[in-house]
Amino acid sequence: NRAGSLRETLESLAEADRGNLSVEVVVIDNNSNDHTKDVLESFVDRLPVRYLFEPKQGNGKSDPLNCALDAGGFGDIVAFLDDDMTVEKGWFLGVKSICDRKPEHDLFSGRSYVIWPNSEVPEWARSQQILQWGMSVMESIRKDHEIERGFWPSGNHFWVRKRVFNGGRRFHNLWSEAYFTLQL
């Protein structure tokens, strides 16, 4: 039920430079009752999109994420981006570039930009602990570096090589992204 922020996310993806990359944006509707599907359909002429519907709710993001993984059909790189995030113009090319530079790595993340509904950062998000975690532990770093053992990227923005799903790896119901990425 966040069609408004989804529109902004899709807008940023549509405006991003894809160069000659083959990309597909998969949106999982987790049983919304707003106009999420209409928003997605409004981008079909500007962005390669696929709509999936996940009726189960109550397990956070794990059910919708696993719905997408079960649907399959992904390329070599699978990126996860929340519906309240935007990307810079060079995001797609940046994802490809770091994956090319680091072929031995499977998990990647980058700077995150949150769309706050009222343009003001809420009080709960101002604590140092939230800032360290929520900014993917990389807010001030502008060069490539490895994620230290015991740290994980924020679930709002990360990507992996498709090979990590070999053997059926999926998202767990509790701390879905953290649990998933700490296993890599």
Sine and cosine of phi, psi and omega as CSV:
sin_phi,cos_phi,sin_psi,cos_psi,sin_omega,cos_omega
0.00,0.00,0.70,0.72,0.02,-1.00
-0.75,-0.66,0.76,0.64,-0.05,-1.00
-0.86,0.50,-0.56,0.83,-0.01,-1.00
-0.90,0.44,-0.76,0.65,0.01,-1.00
-0.95,0.32,-0.53,0.85,0.08,-1.00
-0.87,0.50,-0.65,0.76,0.03,-1.00
-0.85,0.52,-0.69,0.72,0.00,-1.00
-0.91,0.42,-0.63,0.77,0.04,-1.00
-0.89,0.45,-0.76,0.65,0.00,-1.00
-0.89,0.45,-0.59,0.81,0.05,-1.00
-0.87,0.49,-0.71,0.70,0.00,-1.00
-0.91,0.41,-0.61,0.80,0.04,-1.00
-0.92,0.38,-0.63,0.77,0.01,-1.00
-0.91,0.41,-0.56,0.83,-0.02,-1.00
-0.99,0.11,-0.23,0.97,-0.03,-1.00
-0.95,0.31,0.55,-0.83,0.01,-1.00
-0.96,0.27,0.87,-0.49,0.03,-1.00
-0.98,-0.20,-0.06,1.00,-0.03,-1.00
0.78,0.63,-0.76,-0.65,0.05,-1.00
-0.96,-0.26,0.33,0.94,0.00,-1.00
-0.95,0.31,0.58,-0.81,0.13,-0.99
-1.00,-0.04,0.92,-0.39,-0.03,-1.00
-0.79,-0.61,0.40,-0.92,0.13,-0.99
-0.62,-0.79,0.71,-0.70,0.06,-1.00
-0.97,-0.23,0.86,-0.51,0.01,-1.00
-0.96,-0.27,0.83,-0.56,0.04,-1.00
-0.94,-0.35,0.81,-0.59,0.03,-1.00
-0.97,-0.25,0.90,-0.44,0.05,-1.00
-1.00,0.07,0.93,-0.37,-0.04,-1.00
-1.00,-0.03,0.90,0.45,0.09,-1.00
0.89,0.46,0.68,0.74,0.00,-1.00
-0.95,0.30,0.33,-0.94,0.09,-1.00
-0.85,-0.53,0.36,0.93,0.08,-1.00
-0.96,-0.29,-0.42,-0.91,-0.07,-1.00
-0.98,-0.22,0.62,0.78,0.01,-1.00
-0.82,0.57,-0.74,0.67,-0.04,-1.00
-0.90,0.44,-0.63,0.78,0.03,-1.00
-0.89,0.46,-0.66,0.75,0.03,-1.00
-0.87,0.49,-0.74,0.68,0.01,-1.00
-0.86,0.50,-0.72,0.69,-0.03,-1.00
-0.89,0.46,-0.43,0.90,0.01,-1.00
-0.95,0.32,-0.16,0.99,-0.02,-1.00
-0.96,-0.26,0.00,1.00,-0.12,-0.99
-0.87,0.49,-0.44,0.90,0.02,-1.00
-1.00,0.10,-0.19,0.98,-0.08,-1.00
-0.89,-0.45,-0.24,0.97,-0.14,-0.99
-0.44,-0.90,0.73,-0.68,0.06,-1.00
-0.94,0.34,0.94,-0.33,-0.08,-1.00
-0.82,-0.57,0.47,-0.88,0.09,-1.00
-0.72,-0.69,0.71,-0.71,-0.03,-1.00
-0.97,-0.24,0.76,-0.65,0.12,-0.99
-0.80,-0.60,0.53,-0.85,0.00,-1.00
-0.88,-0.48,0.79,-0.61,0.07,-1.00
-0.87,-0.50,0.95,-0.32,-0.06,-1.00
-0.97,0.26,-0.42,0.91,-0.05,-1.00
-0.95,0.31,0.71,-0.71,0.07,-1.00
-0.77,-0.64,0.26,-0.97,0.08,-1.00
0.94,-0.34,-0.18,0.98,0.02,-1.00
-0.93,-0.37,0.49,0.87,-0.01,-1.00
0.91,0.41,-0.68,-0.73,-0.06,-1.00
-1.00,0.02,-0.14,0.99,-0.12,-0.99
-0.89,0.45,-0.68,0.73,0.00,-1.00
-0.89,0.46,-0.76,0.65,0.04,-1.00
-0.89,0.45,-0.64,0.77,0.02,-1.00
-0.89,0.45,-0.69,0.73,0.02,-1.00
-0.93,0.36,-0.52,0.85,0.10,-1.00
-0.85,0.53,-0.71,0.70,0.01,-1.00
-0.91,0.42,-0.69,0.72,-0.01,-1.00
-0.90,0.44,-0.63,0.78,0.02,-1.00
-0.92,0.40,-0.52,0.85,0.02,-1.00
-0.93,0.36,-0.52,0.85,0.08,-1.00
0.91,0.41,-0.33,-0.94,0.01,-1.00
0.99,0.15,0.41,0.91,-0.06,-1.00
-1.00,-0.03,0.32,-0.95,0.10,-0.99
-0.99,0.14,-0.28,-0.96,-0.06,-1.00
-0.94,0.34,-0.45,0.90,0.01,-1.00
-0.90,-0.44,0.76,-0.65,0.02,-1.00
-0.87,-0.49,0.90,-0.44,-0.02,-1.00
-0.97,-0.25,0.57,-0.82,0.03,-1.00
-0.87,-0.49,0.81,-0.59,-0.06,-1.00
-0.63,-0.78,0.82,-0.57,0.01,-1.00
-0.93,0.37,0.31,-0.95,-0.05,-1.00
-0.98,0.18,0.09,1.00,0.09,-1.00
-0.88,-0.48,0.47,0.88,-0.01,-1.00
-0.88,-0.48,0.46,-0.89,0.15,-0.99
-0.83,-0.56,0.33,-0.95,0.01,-1.00
-0.86,-0.52,0.40,-0.92,0.09,-1.00
-0.98,0.22,0.27,-0.96,-0.05,-1.00
-0.83,0.56,-0.56,0.83,-0.04,-1.00
-1.00,-0.07,0.26,0.97,-0.12,-0.99
-0.86,0.51,-0.80,0.60,-0.03,-1.00
-0.84,0.54,-0.72,0.69,-0.02,-1.00
-0.92,0.38,-0.56,0.83,0.06,-1.00
-0.92,0.40,-0.66,0.75,0.06,-1.00
-0.86,0.51,-0.74,0.67,0.00,-1.00
-0.89,0.46,-0.67,0.74,-0.05,-1.00
-0.88,0.47,-0.75,0.66,-0.03,-1.00
-0.93,0.36,-0.55,0.83,0.06,-1.00
-0.91,0.42,-0.61,0.79,0.05,-1.00
-0.93,0.38,-0.61,0.79,-0.02,-1.00
-0.96,0.27,-0.41,0.91,-0.09,-1.00
-0.81,-0.59,0.89,0.45,-0.08,-1.00
-0.90,0.44,-0.34,0.94,-0.01,-1.00
-0.99,0.12,-0.17,0.98,-0.02,-1.00
-0.99,-0.11,0.51,-0.86,-0.02,-1.00
-0.92,-0.39,-0.38,0.93,-0.10,-1.00
-0.86,-0.51,0.74,-0.68,-0.03,-1.00
-0.66,-0.75,0.38,-0.93,0.11,-0.99
-0.46,-0.89,0.02,-1.00,0.01,-1.00
-0.35,-0.94,-0.16,-0.99,0.01,-1.00
-0.91,0.42,0.58,-0.81,-0.03,-1.00
-0.90,-0.43,0.62,-0.79,0.02,-1.00
-0.81,-0.58,0.92,-0.39,-0.07,-1.00
-1.00,-0.04,0.66,-0.75,0.12,-0.99
-1.00,-0.07,0.98,-0.21,0.03,-1.00
-0.99,0.14,0.73,-0.69,-0.09,-1.00
-0.82,0.57,-0.57,0.82,-0.04,-1.00
-0.94,-0.33,0.29,0.96,-0.01,-1.00
0.90,0.43,0.08,1.00,0.02,-1.00
-0.87,-0.50,0.71,-0.70,0.01,-1.00
-0.93,0.37,0.82,-0.57,0.00,-1.00
-0.90,0.43,0.43,-0.90,-0.04,-1.00
-0.82,0.57,-0.68,0.73,-0.05,-1.00
-0.88,0.48,-0.45,0.89,-0.06,-1.00
-1.00,0.03,0.01,1.00,-0.04,-1.00
-1.00,-0.04,-0.16,0.99,-0.02,-1.00
-0.92,0.39,0.51,-0.86,-0.05,-1.00
-0.87,0.49,-0.63,0.78,-0.01,-1.00
-0.90,0.44,-0.68,0.73,0.01,-1.00
-0.92,0.40,-0.67,0.74,0.01,-1.00
-0.88,0.48,-0.66,0.75,0.00,-1.00
-0.90,0.43,-0.68,0.73,-0.02,-1.00
-0.98,0.22,-0.76,0.65,-0.12,-0.99
-0.91,0.41,-0.37,0.93,0.03,-1.00
-0.99,-0.14,0.47,0.88,0.08,-1.00
0.86,0.51,0.42,0.91,0.00,-1.00
0.82,0.57,0.43,0.90,-0.10,-1.00
-0.62,-0.78,0.23,0.97,-0.12,-0.99
-0.79,0.61,-0.71,0.70,-0.12,-0.99
-1.00,-0.10,0.00,1.00,-0.05,-1.00
-0.99,-0.12,0.80,-0.60,-0.06,-1.00
-0.92,-0.40,0.13,0.99,0.02,-1.00
-0.83,-0.56,0.30,-0.95,0.02,-1.00
-0.86,0.50,0.68,-0.74,0.16,-0.99
-0.37,-0.93,0.40,-0.92,-0.01,-1.00
-0.99,0.16,0.53,-0.85,0.11,-0.99
-0.98,0.21,0.83,-0.56,-0.05,-1.00
-0.92,0.40,0.49,-0.87,0.03,-1.00
-0.84,0.55,0.70,-0.71,-0.01,-1.00
1.00,-0.04,-0.21,0.98,0.08,-1.00
-0.98,-0.21,0.37,-0.93,0.05,-1.00
-0.57,-0.82,0.45,-0.89,0.05,-1.00
-0.96,0.29,0.46,-0.89,0.09,-1.00
-0.89,0.46,0.60,-0.80,-0.03,-1.00
-0.93,0.36,-0.13,0.99,-0.03,-1.00
-0.97,0.24,-0.23,0.97,-0.15,-0.99
-0.22,-0.98,0.99,-0.11,0.10,-0.99
-0.39,-0.92,0.26,-0.97,0.04,-1.00
-0.58,-0.81,0.43,-0.90,-0.05,-1.00
-0.69,-0.73,0.30,-0.95,0.15,-0.99
-0.98,0.18,0.61,-0.79,-0.05,-1.00
-0.83,0.56,-0.47,0.88,-0.05,-1.00
-0.88,0.48,-0.34,0.94,0.02,-1.00
-0.92,0.38,-0.29,0.96,0.00,-1.00
-1.00,0.00,-0.07,1.00,0.09,-1.00
-0.85,0.52,0.69,-0.73,-0.03,-1.00
1.00,0.04,0.05,1.00,0.11,-0.99
1.00,0.06,0.32,0.95,0.02,-1.00
-0.84,0.54,0.73,-0.68,0.00,-1.00
-0.68,-0.73,0.08,-1.00,0.02,-1.00
-0.99,0.11,0.67,-0.74,-0.01,-1.00
-1.00,0.06,0.46,-0.89,-0.04,-1.00
-0.92,0.40,-0.47,0.88,-0.04,-1.00
-0.97,-0.24,0.83,-0.56,-0.01,-1.00
0.78,0.63,0.81,0.59,-0.21,-0.98
-0.76,0.65,-0.82,0.57,-0.07,-1.00
-0.96,0.29,-0.65,0.76,0.00,-1.00
-0.89,0.46,-0.75,0.66,0.01,-1.00
-0.86,0.51,-0.70,0.72,-0.01,-1.00
-0.88,0.48,-0.79,0.62,-0.10,-1.00
-0.95,0.30,-0.49,0.87,0.03,-1.00
-0.93,0.36,-0.33,0.95,0.05,-1.00
-0.98,0.18,-0.28,0.96,-0.07,-1.00
-0.99,0.14,0.00,0.00,0.00,0.00
